[in-house]
Every structure is written in C-alpha cells, then in structure tokens.
C-alpha cells in the first residue's frame, strides 16, 4: 500500500511538472546490486521454514503410527501435524506476499 502511494506520488508529480520529482526519500536498491542478496536470503529462509514444517509432519506421522496404543500420544501427534501444516501455510503465504511486493519494486 505504501509502495503504491509512492508510485502514485511520483506519477502525479511527474505529470504536473513534466520532470522527475524527488520525494525526499532515499533511493533504495532492494536487490543489493549483485544478484539480489536480500531476495536470496529471504528465499533461503522460506526454504528452511518449509523444510522444517515437512520434517515436523514426518516426525509427527511416525509418532502417530507408533503411538497407536496411547490416545494421548495420538492426540499430540495429530496436533503436531495440524500446527506444522498451519506453519507451512503461513510460510507459503509469507513467501507469496514477499514475491508479490518484490515484483512491484
């Protein structure tokens, strides 16, 4: 939303004066100039989060299978699977939001 407002300001300023206007904000190169350092770090972080979520689902699945004699163990395993899936969905949504914002820079 803020990025859209800044783009709107720049477009309005340029259409009124016919020249490029300064917003007074420093110019920031989010890609880091060489290969997108920030983007690479975020991609790595989201990959780790996704891998940890999948690992937790596998571990909880094993606990679910091996804990069939105890209802408490089955409930713990089921809760772990649910929470890991929620974490995976949040990580995927966060990555999608970051990629969407990145494409508008």
N, C-alpha and C positions, 0 to 999 in steps of 0.2 A: 504494500500500500504506500509506504514511504517512497519507494523507488518510483512508483507510478506518479506520485505527486511531483517528484523532482524532474521526471521526464516531461510532465505537463508544464512545469515552470519553465524548463529550458525551451520547449517548443513555443510557448506563449511569448517568452522574452525574445526569441529569435524572430517570430512572425511580426512582432510590434516594431522592433528596431531594425530588422534586416541583417543584423550581425549576431555573432555568438555572444551571449551574455554570461557573465560569471555569477554563480550562485553564492559565492563566498565560501563554499565548502572545498576542502582539499580534494584533489583528484586521487582516486584510489584505484590501483590496478589489482583486482582481486585474484587474477591468475598468477601473480607473482613474477610475471615477465618471462619465465622459462618453464614451460610445461605445466603450469597450473599447480603450484606447490600446495596451496590451500585446498584445492579441489582434490588433489591426490591424497592428502591427509584425511579429508572427510570421507572419501571413498574407502580408504583403508579402515577407518573407524567403523563405518557402517558394515563393512565386510566382517570385521571381528565380532560386532554385535550379532549379526546374522548367524555366524558360525557358532557362537556361544549359545544362542537360542536353539539351534538344531541339536547341539550337543546335549543341552538340558532335556530336550524332548526325547532323545535316545536313551539317556540315563533314566529318565522317569518311566519310559516304556519298559526298560529292563526291570526296574523296581516294581512296576505294575505286574509283570509276568511272574517274577519271583516271590512277590508278596501276596500271593493268592490266598494264603491261609489266614491272613490278618486283615480285617476290614479297615483298620487304621492305616496300615501301610498302603492299601489300595487307594484310600482317600487322599493320602499325602501324594502319591504318585499322580493321581488324577489332577489334583490341584497344581502340581508342578507342571504338568503338561499344559493346563489351561493358562497358567501365568507365563510360561515360555512362549506359547502361541501369541498371547497378548503382547509380550515384549517384542516378538518378531514382527507383528503387525505395526507396532509403534516405530520400530527401526525402519521398516519399509516405507511407512508414511513420512517419516522424517527425511529419509533419503529422497523421496519424491518431491517433497517441499523444497529441499535444498537444490535439487536439479532444476526445478521449475524457476526458482528465484535466480539461479545461476544463468539460465537461458535468457533472462530479461536484463542482465547486466550488460 
